[in-house]
Amino acid sequence: MARRQSCARILMYHGVGVEAAPALANQVRYLARNFKIVSFAVMVDRLAANRAIAANEIALTFDDGLRNNLTVVYPILKELQLPATFFVCPALIGSGQWLWNHEMRCRLKTLSNDALVDIRTTLLAPDPSANGIVEWMKTLRLPQRRRAEECIRLATPVFNPTAAQRQAYDIMDWNELRSLDPGLIMIGSHTMTHPILTTLSTGEISSELRDSRILLEKELDRGADFFCYPNGSYDARVYDAVKNHYRAAVTTETGVLNGKDPLDLHRLPRIPSAENPALTAWRLHRPEA
């Protein structure tokens, strides 16, 4: 009988609403019972040293630096004393701004179908839906994307986020980040402003990566060795820059870490979580599900 291959896994989360807190708590308790939850740094140390991958190890990661990671996720992790990594965008911290894609999607969803068609015609976007326009904007060069953002803001002058939207998309401030126990929560970089890095110039890429790490380390007085690609997007230029600035990086590519396939510390795959604990459990064994 063939020996079963040991696998480690990195789980990917984003925001978690108040209503999803019980499901997350149940999910994390399931993980703690059935797997060994370790910090991302511990996992990277083992991989970097070419030591055997420990079976059933999991690292938890949360992207975007959303305030609900503090108010909803952190109390659960603290109660259970489980480590996790939060990937944040330091230029947005304390600015009152959201990630640009969250803001644009919420603004567009306030418009009528006719108004969306008008926006689509003005921008020359291929899809008139709110999600379609945002996905198209992700392909634009930075100056073009910013012009598209301004066009959408002009079309939604009375936009005022609801309480539910703020709970979903508000960003943590510096004091809130500093309040997180560094023994449990590691802070990594998600760029300065969450651009799609492949749409930037080489100089812009370097600035987003370099300045993000410098600012995080200055404000938090601790290292920021790890990186998460916004939208999972990278090309050869982005990859080389990430290697120059960070010890390891996670993608949105789906997969497990095993001893059979060569591992690239700057292209580590993750498994997307689901709100349904059963689906998350299934994905841990069938990541493509």
NUTORDREN-623836 format. One line per 5 residues: number of its first residue (from 1); their letters; for each residue x, y, z of N, C-alpha, C. Coordinates in Angstrom, 3 decimals. Atoms other than C-alpha are relative to their C-alpha. Example, Ala and Ser with C-alpha at 12.3 -4.5 7.8 and 13.67 -1.06 7.14 Angstrom:
1) as) 0.890 -1.190 0.000 12.300 -4.500 7.800 0.900 1.200 0.000; -0.820 -1.190 -0.060 13.670 -1.060 7.140 -0.770 1.090 0.730;
//
This chain:
1) marrq) 0.849 -1.194 0.000 0.000 0.000 0.000 0.888 1.250 0.000; -0.785 -1.228 0.086 1.328 3.422 -0.946 -0.152 0.813 1.277; 0.029 -0.817 -1.209 2.247 5.656 1.956 -0.759 1.298 -0.273; 0.789 -1.211 0.175 -0.186 8.516 2.394 0.880 1.234 0.178; -0.824 -1.196 -0.012 1.391 11.893 1.656 -0.459 0.978 1.078;
6) scari) 0.319 -1.013 -0.991 1.562 14.363 4.552 -0.259 1.333 -0.694; 0.354 -1.284 0.596 -0.028 17.724 3.751 -0.187 1.056 1.079; 0.322 -1.173 -0.807 -0.076 21.139 5.358 -0.876 0.902 -0.853; 0.960 -0.822 0.717 -2.653 23.749 4.453 0.019 1.423 0.534; 0.187 -1.396 -0.387 -3.090 27.523 4.486 -1.435 0.364 -0.369;
11) lmyhg) 1.393 -0.371 0.250 -6.694 28.666 4.856 -0.099 1.501 -0.241; 0.182 -1.402 0.378 -7.805 31.954 3.284 -1.392 0.489 0.403; 1.235 -0.679 -0.371 -10.461 34.176 4.855 0.105 1.465 -0.410; 0.033 -1.458 0.187 -11.543 37.767 4.235 -0.797 0.593 1.174; 0.825 -0.561 -1.053 -14.264 39.590 6.156 -0.944 -1.035 0.592;
16) vgvea) 0.954 0.876 -0.687 -16.538 37.919 8.691 -1.010 0.883 0.715; 1.037 -0.815 -0.609 -19.844 39.548 9.607 -0.409 -0.511 1.363; 0.456 0.378 -1.340 -21.362 39.532 13.069 -0.895 -1.230 -0.061; 0.933 1.121 0.102 -24.066 37.138 11.903 0.721 -1.318 -0.296; -0.751 1.214 0.326 -21.355 34.697 10.751 0.924 -0.436 1.127;
21) apala) -0.911 0.324 -1.104 -19.501 34.689 14.088 -0.224 -1.401 0.562; 0.183 1.363 -0.533 -21.161 31.498 15.432 0.538 -1.075 -0.947; -0.492 0.986 0.969 -20.364 29.624 12.222 1.526 -0.018 -0.014; -1.461 -0.039 -0.027 -16.752 30.832 12.303 0.529 -0.675 1.261; -0.447 0.624 -1.251 -16.395 29.813 15.955 -0.086 -1.517 -0.084;
26) nqvry) 0.146 1.453 0.155 -17.726 26.346 15.165 1.050 -0.558 -0.951; -0.968 0.446 0.986 -15.455 26.092 12.158 1.404 -0.057 0.606; -1.339 -0.037 -0.578 -12.334 27.110 14.077 0.156 -1.083 1.067; -0.072 1.075 -0.989 -13.153 24.702 16.905 0.165 -1.361 -0.685; -0.175 1.233 0.771 -13.504 21.922 14.328 1.456 -0.133 -0.460;
31) larnf) -1.389 0.044 0.465 -10.112 22.840 12.902 0.946 -0.341 1.151; -0.882 0.233 -1.143 -8.506 22.896 16.347 -0.084 -1.442 0.491; 0.158 1.399 -0.430 -9.918 19.433 17.131 0.671 -0.976 -0.955; -0.407 0.965 1.015 -8.850 17.834 13.875 1.327 0.301 -0.675; -1.263 -0.386 0.600 -5.731 19.713 12.823 0.843 0.729 1.048;
36) kivsf) -0.860 -0.809 -0.843 -2.778 21.472 14.388 0.118 1.384 -0.627; -0.050 -1.362 0.530 -3.180 25.225 13.882 1.298 0.644 0.458; -1.301 -0.611 -0.283 0.235 26.887 13.654 0.053 1.374 -0.646; -0.163 -1.307 0.637 1.387 30.381 12.800 0.593 -0.184 -1.389; -0.562 0.034 1.354 2.256 31.112 9.189 1.525 0.042 0.074;
41) avmvd) -1.452 -0.093 -0.133 5.786 31.990 10.362 0.617 -1.357 0.309; -0.501 1.337 -0.324 6.271 28.530 11.880 -0.013 -0.880 -1.234; 0.100 0.805 1.213 5.088 26.934 8.657 1.095 0.383 -0.994; -1.031 -0.466 0.934 7.438 29.089 6.550 1.383 -0.426 0.473; -1.298 0.434 -0.532 10.377 28.314 8.856 0.291 -1.446 -0.387;
46) rlaan) -0.196 1.414 0.323 9.855 24.609 8.279 0.242 -0.186 -1.504; -0.163 0.120 1.444 9.489 25.017 4.533 1.361 0.523 -0.446; -1.272 -0.606 0.384 12.548 27.270 4.288 1.177 -0.895 0.368; -1.068 0.888 -0.451 14.653 24.735 6.186 -0.058 -1.367 -0.689; 0.174 1.262 0.724 13.468 21.949 3.858 -0.265 -1.170 0.942;
51) raiaa) 0.380 1.073 -0.917 12.204 20.020 6.862 -1.304 -0.640 -0.477; 1.209 0.714 0.423 9.460 17.458 6.382 -1.245 0.772 0.422; 1.257 -0.676 -0.293 5.996 18.948 6.220 -0.785 -0.834 1.002; 0.755 0.710 -1.028 4.025 18.083 9.297 -1.426 -0.258 -0.475; 1.356 0.351 0.419 0.793 16.260 8.574 -1.028 0.776 0.808;
56) neial) 1.161 -0.623 -0.643 -2.435 18.090 9.325 0.287 1.331 0.680; -0.211 -1.358 -0.495 -0.907 21.487 10.058 -0.764 0.987 -0.864; 0.748 -1.029 0.708 -2.975 24.527 9.130 0.437 1.363 0.522; -0.200 -1.404 -0.352 -2.175 28.242 9.085 -1.226 0.782 -0.460; 1.180 -0.813 0.310 -5.058 30.747 9.150 0.441 1.383 -0.474;
61) tfddg) -0.324 -1.322 0.521 -4.848 33.912 7.035 -1.279 0.763 -0.302; 1.146 -0.883 0.232 -7.245 36.874 6.766 0.483 1.209 -0.801; -0.434 -1.069 0.896 -6.934 39.377 3.913 -0.781 1.296 0.218; 0.584 -1.340 0.185 -7.633 43.133 3.708 0.023 0.900 1.229; -0.064 -0.867 -1.170 -7.324 44.380 7.305 -1.328 0.600 0.408;
66) lrnnl) 1.331 -0.509 -0.327 -11.062 44.775 7.812 -0.228 0.054 1.509; 0.241 -0.159 -1.435 -12.299 45.977 11.193 -0.716 -1.213 0.590; 0.687 1.166 -0.565 -14.521 42.927 11.537 0.968 -1.138 0.337; -1.006 0.968 -0.447 -11.326 40.878 11.780 0.383 0.240 1.453; -0.243 -0.343 -1.398 -10.786 42.726 15.058 -1.209 -0.304 0.877;
71) tvvyp) 1.186 0.074 -0.859 -14.367 42.763 16.339 -0.653 -1.367 0.005; 0.659 1.304 0.114 -15.556 39.350 15.162 1.003 -1.156 0.093; -0.948 1.119 0.092 -12.545 37.156 14.361 0.919 -0.075 1.221; -1.018 0.003 -1.051 -10.019 38.197 16.999 -0.503 -0.553 1.339; 0.456 0.581 -1.277 -12.182 37.432 20.070 -0.067 -1.522 -0.022;
76) ilkel) 0.058 1.463 0.121 -12.673 33.879 18.782 1.402 -0.590 0.081; -1.373 0.494 -0.015 -8.962 33.393 18.131 0.621 0.152 1.391; -0.577 -0.243 -1.327 -8.061 34.916 21.502 -0.544 -0.984 1.028; 0.605 0.953 -0.949 -10.500 32.740 23.421 0.633 -1.381 -0.132; -0.537 1.336 0.252 -9.085 29.605 21.781 1.525 -0.018 -0.061;
81) qlpat) -1.453 -0.133 0.058 -5.480 30.923 21.760 0.571 -0.628 -1.278; -0.420 0.517 1.297 -5.051 30.212 18.064 0.644 1.107 -0.823; -0.702 -1.022 0.773 -2.574 32.070 15.832 -0.612 0.197 -1.383; 0.457 -0.308 1.359 -3.434 33.770 12.544 0.835 1.152 -0.534; -0.673 -1.125 0.655 -2.000 36.246 10.057 -1.044 0.887 -0.658;
86) ffvcp) 0.855 -0.989 0.646 -3.816 39.433 9.017 0.850 0.760 -1.019; -0.696 -0.744 1.050 -2.669 40.912 5.692 -0.722 1.337 -0.223; 0.630 -1.316 -0.019 -3.307 44.684 5.661 0.654 0.944 -0.996; -0.459 -1.038 0.917 -2.921 47.744 3.432 0.242 1.282 0.804; -0.242 -1.080 -0.967 -1.204 50.415 5.580 -0.409 1.389 -0.454;
91) aligs) 0.417 -1.338 0.441 -2.052 53.424 3.391 -1.477 0.250 0.259; 1.428 -0.152 -0.264 -5.747 52.770 4.075 -0.299 0.090 1.492; 0.232 0.053 -1.447 -5.329 52.391 7.833 -0.151 1.418 0.547; 0.249 -1.311 -0.574 -6.851 55.379 9.588 -0.419 1.054 -0.996; 0.347 -0.982 1.036 -7.757 57.054 6.279 -1.506 0.195 -0.140;
96) gqwlw) 1.444 -0.031 0.212 -11.489 56.343 6.463 -0.412 -0.569 -1.339; 0.297 0.568 1.322 -11.226 54.801 2.988 -0.199 -1.506 0.103; 0.121 1.440 0.170 -12.273 51.331 1.947 0.961 -0.450 -1.093; -0.628 0.499 1.215 -10.549 49.079 -0.518 -0.812 0.527 -1.180; 0.684 -0.670 1.106 -11.359 50.692 -3.853 -1.090 -0.888 -0.609;
101) nhemr) 0.991 0.876 0.634 -13.192 47.614 -5.192 -1.252 -0.135 0.850; 1.176 0.031 -0.867 -15.471 47.465 -2.139 -0.833 1.271 -0.176; 0.725 -1.266 0.169 -16.364 51.143 -2.504 -0.725 0.049 -1.342; 0.609 -0.091 1.325 -16.998 50.921 -6.240 -1.190 -0.946 -0.136; 1.105 0.966 0.110 -19.157 47.813 -5.967 -1.229 0.496 0.759;
106) crlkt) 1.142 -0.496 -0.778 -21.319 49.337 -3.228 -0.640 1.207 -0.673; 0.557 -1.157 0.706 -21.724 52.592 -5.154 -0.799 -0.441 -1.217; 0.677 0.440 1.218 -22.641 50.817 -8.378 -1.319 -0.705 0.313; 1.224 0.729 -0.342 -25.243 48.688 -6.604 -1.137 0.927 0.433; 1.077 -0.952 -0.302 -27.167 51.847 -5.681 -0.673 0.515 -1.272;
111) lsnda) 0.496 -0.545 1.260 -27.766 52.632 -9.380 -1.063 -0.901 -0.627; 0.996 0.753 0.769 -30.708 51.599 -11.525 0.684 -0.710 -1.164; -0.557 0.702 1.158 -30.177 49.257 -14.455 0.335 0.968 -1.127; -0.267 -0.981 1.051 -30.462 52.205 -16.856 1.262 0.807 0.307; -1.187 -0.768 -0.380 -27.847 54.153 -14.896 1.269 -0.835 -0.140;
116) lvdir) -1.154 0.875 0.186 -25.534 51.150 -14.918 0.378 -0.114 -1.469; -0.277 0.038 1.440 -25.888 50.944 -18.689 0.684 1.293 -0.429; -0.642 -1.276 0.325 -24.993 54.645 -18.904 1.462 0.010 0.441; -1.378 0.072 -0.501 -21.905 54.080 -16.753 0.833 -0.903 -0.894; -0.704 0.951 0.867 -20.939 51.087 -18.845 0.350 0.654 -1.335;
121) ttlla) -0.236 -0.658 1.282 -21.300 53.181 -22.029 1.084 1.064 0.133; -0.996 -1.049 -0.223 -19.272 56.060 -20.588 1.397 -0.587 0.166; -1.298 0.599 -0.280 -16.492 53.794 -19.383 0.482 -0.948 -1.092; -0.284 1.007 1.028 -16.638 51.437 -22.394 0.292 -1.360 0.634; -0.136 1.295 -0.656 -16.890 48.512 -19.989 -0.817 -1.046 -0.751;
126) pdpsa) 0.721 1.021 0.764 -17.990 45.195 -21.539 -1.257 -0.526 0.665; 1.102 0.597 -0.762 -20.496 44.264 -18.795 -0.668 1.102 0.822; 0.665 -1.080 -0.729 -23.158 46.621 -17.353 -0.332 -0.322 1.457; 0.314 0.318 -1.390 -23.526 44.776 -14.035 1.044 0.626 0.920; -0.934 -0.572 -0.972 -21.925 46.181 -10.870 1.245 -0.865 0.130;
131) ngive) -1.161 0.889 -0.150 -19.712 43.132 -10.432 0.833 -0.034 -1.275; -0.721 0.030 1.266 -18.837 43.085 -14.120 0.853 1.242 -0.200; -0.768 -1.237 0.139 -17.739 46.733 -14.089 1.218 -0.017 0.913; -1.140 0.051 -0.927 -15.556 46.214 -11.007 1.057 -0.975 -0.504; -0.971 0.961 0.520 -13.951 43.120 -12.523 0.740 0.578 -1.195;
136) wmktl) -0.650 -0.649 1.140 -13.253 45.083 -15.711 0.988 1.052 0.472; -0.900 -1.023 -0.522 -11.712 47.910 -13.671 1.303 -0.593 0.506; -1.220 0.649 -0.479 -9.234 45.426 -12.245 1.027 -0.191 -1.112; -0.916 0.177 1.130 -7.714 45.146 -15.733 0.633 1.309 -0.455; -0.441 -1.306 0.481 -7.099 48.886 -16.132 1.327 0.417 0.617;
141) rlpqr) -1.166 -0.646 -0.575 -3.851 50.732 -15.692 -0.468 0.971 1.086; 0.393 -0.778 -1.174 -3.831 52.778 -12.497 -0.644 1.348 -0.345; 0.664 -1.278 0.318 -4.581 56.213 -14.078 -1.400 -0.196 -0.577; 1.321 0.286 0.571 -7.471 54.724 -16.079 -0.981 -0.446 1.078; 0.888 0.471 -1.067 -8.851 52.964 -13.031 -0.454 1.153 0.880;
146) rraee) 0.368 -1.139 -0.844 -8.771 56.144 -10.996 -0.980 0.925 -0.705; 0.988 -0.797 0.745 -10.609 58.016 -13.749 -1.366 -0.686 0.040; 1.261 0.736 -0.081 -13.240 55.266 -13.747 -0.622 0.146 1.386; 0.506 -0.201 -1.360 -13.537 55.561 -9.955 -0.660 1.369 0.134; 0.554 -1.341 -0.116 -14.110 59.305 -10.228 -1.313 0.120 -0.759;
151) cirla) 1.247 0.001 0.768 -16.767 58.776 -12.902 -1.120 -0.632 0.816; 1.014 0.686 -0.814 -18.607 56.368 -10.585 -0.371 0.842 1.211; 0.313 -0.872 -1.145 -18.328 58.751 -7.621 -0.890 1.165 -0.436; 0.835 -1.098 0.497 -19.788 61.562 -9.724 -1.425 -0.467 -0.282; 1.332 0.550 0.293 -22.689 59.283 -10.683 -0.747 -0.403 1.264;
156) tpvfn) 0.621 0.419 -1.277 -23.355 58.437 -6.995 0.303 1.028 1.091; -0.420 -1.069 -0.926 -23.004 61.805 -5.188 -0.604 -0.113 1.393; 0.636 0.089 -1.327 -25.372 60.934 -2.334 0.259 -1.352 0.667; -0.293 1.304 -0.598 -23.872 57.525 -1.599 0.413 0.163 1.457; -0.307 -0.014 -1.422 -23.808 56.970 2.150 -0.040 -1.442 0.494;
161) ptaaq) -0.005 1.421 -0.371 -22.705 53.538 3.405 -0.988 -0.305 1.118; 0.895 0.451 -1.058 -25.241 51.647 5.477 0.836 -0.536 1.165; -0.691 0.578 -1.149 -24.364 50.330 8.922 0.540 -1.388 -0.335; -0.441 1.345 0.377 -24.160 46.838 7.452 1.219 0.059 -0.919; -1.147 -0.140 0.893 -21.787 47.989 4.704 1.242 0.435 0.766;
166) rqayd) -1.159 -0.428 -0.792 -19.559 49.743 7.207 0.536 -1.157 0.838; -0.445 1.154 -0.775 -19.482 46.629 9.354 0.776 -0.971 -0.887; -0.648 0.933 0.923 -18.440 44.665 6.292 1.327 0.520 -0.533; -1.120 -0.509 0.784 -15.871 47.022 4.756 0.891 1.034 0.685; -0.890 -0.933 -0.694 -14.456 49.482 7.320 1.332 -0.679 0.311;
171) imdwn) -1.359 0.485 -0.219 -10.705 49.139 7.845 0.435 0.306 1.435; -0.562 -0.263 -1.319 -8.898 48.841 11.176 0.886 1.246 -0.024; -0.957 -1.099 -0.114 -6.939 51.866 12.419 1.256 -0.513 0.707; -1.286 0.441 -0.546 -3.408 51.791 13.815 -0.126 -0.460 1.453; 0.144 0.407 -1.399 -4.435 51.651 17.463 -0.669 -1.362 0.117;
176) elrsl) 0.658 1.307 -0.013 -6.712 48.728 16.718 0.974 -1.106 -0.388; -1.008 0.992 0.379 -3.895 46.898 14.948 0.980 -0.248 1.141; -0.948 0.148 -1.116 -1.570 47.588 17.869 -0.618 -0.761 1.170; 0.659 0.682 -1.121 -4.162 46.147 20.259 -0.007 -1.511 -0.164; 0.000 1.440 0.247 -3.861 42.699 18.673 1.236 -0.632 0.634;
181) dpgli) -1.097 0.694 -0.672 -1.727 40.289 20.688 1.004 -0.504 -1.039; -0.981 0.453 0.996 1.492 39.871 18.659 0.411 -1.446 0.171; -0.260 1.419 -0.186 1.866 36.439 20.191 -0.984 -0.888 -0.738; 1.017 0.741 0.744 -1.280 35.376 18.329 -0.139 0.469 -1.441; 0.303 -0.566 1.316 -1.699 37.730 15.381 1.253 0.592 -0.631;
186) migsh) -1.098 -0.540 0.791 1.042 38.304 12.840 -0.592 0.907 -1.083; 0.468 -0.950 1.016 0.623 41.301 10.508 0.907 -0.089 -1.215; -0.741 0.041 1.253 1.670 40.961 6.874 -0.485 1.078 -0.941; 0.313 -1.045 0.979 1.608 43.279 3.882 -0.938 -0.514 -1.090; 0.923 0.257 1.117 -1.171 43.394 1.302 0.100 1.160 -0.993;
191) tmthp) -0.324 -1.231 0.733 0.455 46.385 -0.509 -0.477 1.223 0.777; 0.430 -1.239 -0.639 -0.117 50.022 0.386 -1.490 0.241 -0.166; 1.361 -0.444 0.317 -3.497 50.527 -1.336 -0.860 -1.048 -0.699; 0.746 1.091 0.637 -4.609 47.142 -2.782 -0.224 0.213 -1.503; 0.159 -0.042 1.457 -3.970 47.816 -6.476 0.158 -1.405 -0.582;
196) ilttl) -0.322 1.226 0.720 -3.888 45.020 -9.024 1.417 0.188 -0.519; -1.406 -0.314 0.234 -0.113 44.839 -9.179 0.423 -0.163 -1.455; -0.380 0.226 1.396 0.067 43.538 -12.755 -0.344 1.182 -0.900; 0.362 -1.171 0.800 -1.486 46.817 -13.976 0.923 1.187 0.264; -0.881 -1.100 -0.381 1.293 48.954 -12.428 1.311 -0.030 -0.770;
201) stgei) -1.354 -0.050 0.534 4.635 50.127 -13.728 0.950 -0.686 0.977; -0.977 0.649 -0.861 7.759 48.491 -12.340 0.305 0.860 1.219; -0.253 -0.903 -1.118 8.424 51.573 -10.196 -1.153 0.032 0.977; 1.175 0.007 -0.879 4.868 51.583 -8.851 -0.085 -1.297 0.801; 0.004 1.283 -0.701 5.118 47.894 -7.982 0.983 0.051 1.172;
206) sselr) -1.015 -0.063 -1.044 8.324 48.460 -6.042 -0.439 0.895 1.148; 0.450 -0.924 -1.034 6.814 51.411 -4.180 -1.080 -0.627 0.864; 1.078 0.634 -0.757 3.682 49.491 -3.179 0.536 -1.065 0.957; -0.546 1.078 -0.821 5.763 46.609 -1.843 0.955 0.520 1.069; -1.008 -0.519 -0.931 8.653 48.501 -0.264 -0.628 0.878 1.075;
211) dsril) 0.562 -0.960 -0.951 6.655 51.306 1.315 -0.960 -0.658 0.982; 0.929 0.693 -0.882 4.066 48.929 2.725 0.751 -0.649 1.160; -0.765 0.661 -1.079 6.643 46.935 4.652 0.616 1.037 0.941; -0.633 -1.029 -0.829 8.460 50.047 5.861 -1.013 0.621 0.951; 1.005 -0.658 -0.830 5.263 51.661 7.133 -0.537 -0.931 1.080;
216) lekel) 0.480 0.952 -1.005 4.008 48.531 8.878 1.017 -0.178 1.124; -1.016 0.219 -1.020 7.299 47.979 10.652 0.205 1.241 0.864; -0.155 -1.241 -0.757 7.535 51.637 11.667 -1.150 0.191 0.987; 1.169 -0.265 -0.833 3.985 51.889 13.035 -0.227 -1.083 1.057; 0.293 1.108 -0.912 3.808 48.467 14.694 1.220 -0.459 0.790;
221) drgad) -1.245 0.336 -0.688 7.441 48.161 15.790 0.221 -1.509 0.055; -0.311 1.415 0.148 7.711 44.579 14.586 0.166 -0.316 -1.473; -0.271 0.349 1.381 8.719 42.764 11.438 -1.259 -0.255 -0.805; 1.092 0.319 0.935 6.486 42.389 8.386 0.629 -0.761 -1.170; -0.787 0.807 0.934 8.183 39.560 6.541 -0.811 -0.634 -1.123;
226) ffcyp) 0.816 0.812 0.891 5.229 38.147 4.655 -0.983 0.858 -0.796; 0.778 -0.779 0.972 3.086 39.268 1.726 -1.139 -0.836 -0.563; 1.156 0.614 0.656 -0.275 38.529 0.134 -0.317 0.795 -1.258; 0.269 -0.662 1.275 -0.919 39.325 -3.557 -1.458 0.463 -0.068; 1.393 -0.440 0.168 -4.037 41.521 -3.958 -0.646 -0.664 -1.213;
231) ngsyd) 0.745 0.684 1.061 -6.608 39.644 -6.018 0.731 -1.247 -0.500; -0.788 1.140 0.453 -3.991 36.901 -6.319 0.768 0.247 -1.280; -0.564 -0.315 1.319 -2.574 38.717 -9.350 1.504 0.283 0.077; -1.434 -0.301 0.104 1.123 38.620 -10.220 0.498 -0.430 -1.372; -0.721 0.403 1.200 3.442 38.414 -13.207 1.475 -0.087 0.379;
236) arvyd) -1.422 0.177 -0.310 7.216 38.006 -13.507 0.566 1.212 0.732; -0.504 -1.209 -0.660 7.859 41.636 -12.508 -0.435 0.047 1.461; 0.542 -0.024 -1.364 5.617 41.412 -9.445 0.677 -1.065 0.843; -0.608 1.110 -0.731 7.018 38.047 -8.412 1.434 0.329 0.410; -1.387 -0.342 -0.311 10.619 39.264 -8.626 0.073 1.077 1.080;
241) avknh) 0.004 -1.062 -1.002 9.789 42.386 -6.606 -0.384 -0.547 1.375; 0.403 0.605 -1.271 8.028 40.339 -3.922 1.167 -0.784 0.598; -1.160 0.743 -0.492 11.078 38.083 -3.661 1.052 0.934 0.589; -0.987 -0.961 -0.480 13.240 41.180 -3.165 -0.372 0.605 1.349; 0.449 -0.735 -1.183 11.113 42.568 -0.325 -0.543 -0.875 1.129;
246) yraav) 0.676 0.819 -1.002 9.516 39.623 1.503 0.581 -1.406 0.057; -0.526 1.343 -0.216 10.490 36.279 2.937 -0.866 -1.074 -0.631; 0.934 0.966 0.581 7.380 34.470 1.690 -1.276 0.737 -0.383; 1.236 -0.633 0.462 4.070 35.217 -0.019 -1.044 -1.051 -0.305; 1.122 0.885 0.296 0.634 33.664 -0.386 -0.771 0.517 -1.206;
251) ttetg) 0.799 -0.312 1.177 -1.494 33.573 -3.507 -1.464 -0.330 0.296; 1.363 0.516 -0.086 -5.155 32.847 -4.161 -0.128 -1.300 -0.791; 0.008 1.287 0.690 -4.168 29.732 -6.099 -0.335 -1.099 1.008; 0.514 1.021 -0.904 -5.821 26.667 -4.619 0.919 -1.216 0.039; -0.801 1.203 -0.117 -3.813 23.793 -3.251 0.484 -0.219 1.412;
256) vlngk) -0.582 0.349 -1.295 -2.108 22.084 -0.323 1.517 -0.004 -0.140; -1.451 0.080 -0.020 1.531 21.968 0.697 0.371 -1.435 0.338; -0.401 1.374 -0.278 3.016 18.511 0.411 1.461 -0.199 -0.368; -1.407 0.268 0.245 6.405 16.908 0.162 0.289 -0.516 -1.392; -0.193 0.573 1.337 5.852 15.673 -3.366 0.305 1.074 -1.030;
261) dpldl) -0.161 -1.064 0.986 5.599 18.934 -5.318 1.003 1.029 0.492; -0.922 -1.063 -0.406 8.356 21.587 -5.314 -0.782 1.198 0.540; 0.691 -1.120 -0.623 7.375 24.490 -3.069 0.776 1.286 -0.226; -0.570 -1.328 0.200 8.019 28.118 -3.914 -0.539 0.884 1.125; 0.435 -0.784 -1.150 7.914 30.268 -0.771 -0.709 1.285 -0.385;
266) hrlpr) 0.631 -1.247 0.433 6.734 33.246 -2.818 -1.212 -0.236 -0.897; 1.216 0.361 0.744 3.870 31.387 -4.518 -0.764 -1.070 0.773; 0.636 1.024 -0.815 2.271 29.497 -1.659 -1.514 -0.023 -0.240; 1.441 0.103 0.242 -1.243 28.214 -2.430 -0.775 0.003 1.311; 0.893 0.030 -1.165 -4.191 28.520 -0.051 -1.291 -0.710 -0.372;
271) ipsae) 1.322 0.591 0.190 -7.589 26.943 0.403 -1.033 1.034 0.425; 1.017 -0.985 -0.392 -10.553 29.346 0.336 -0.988 -0.594 0.990; 0.981 0.444 -0.976 -12.777 29.030 3.384 -1.404 0.237 -0.552; 1.409 -0.232 0.309 -16.552 28.888 3.163 -0.718 0.267 1.308; 0.748 -0.261 -1.224 -19.108 30.179 5.646 -0.569 -1.282 0.584;
276) npalt) 0.513 1.304 -0.429 -20.518 26.674 5.787 1.165 -0.863 0.490; -1.129 0.795 -0.512 -18.176 24.653 8.082 0.182 -1.329 -0.733; -0.109 1.290 0.692 -18.985 21.426 6.244 0.710 0.158 -1.335; -0.658 -0.232 1.290 -17.911 22.922 2.904 1.479 0.302 0.208; -1.413 -0.247 -0.290 -14.697 24.235 4.441 0.714 -1.316 0.303;
281) awrlh) -0.603 1.295 -0.322 -13.998 20.774 5.871 0.230 -0.819 -1.262; -0.133 0.737 1.255 -14.586 19.249 2.444 1.166 0.562 -0.826; -1.072 -0.622 0.780 -12.238 21.763 0.787 1.391 -0.324 0.552; -1.304 0.342 -0.571 -9.454 20.868 3.199 0.556 -1.280 -0.605; -0.422 1.254 0.604 -9.366 17.460 1.550 -0.170 0.001 -1.513;
286) rpea) 0.212 -0.149 1.436 -10.645 18.461 -1.897 0.017 1.514 -0.291; -0.099 -1.470 0.090 -9.334 22.066 -2.335 -0.749 0.607 -1.167; 0.668 -0.548 1.184 -10.930 22.466 -5.750 -1.508 0.061 0.157; 1.455 0.054 -0.173 -14.458 21.947 -4.334 -0.596 1.392 0.124;
//
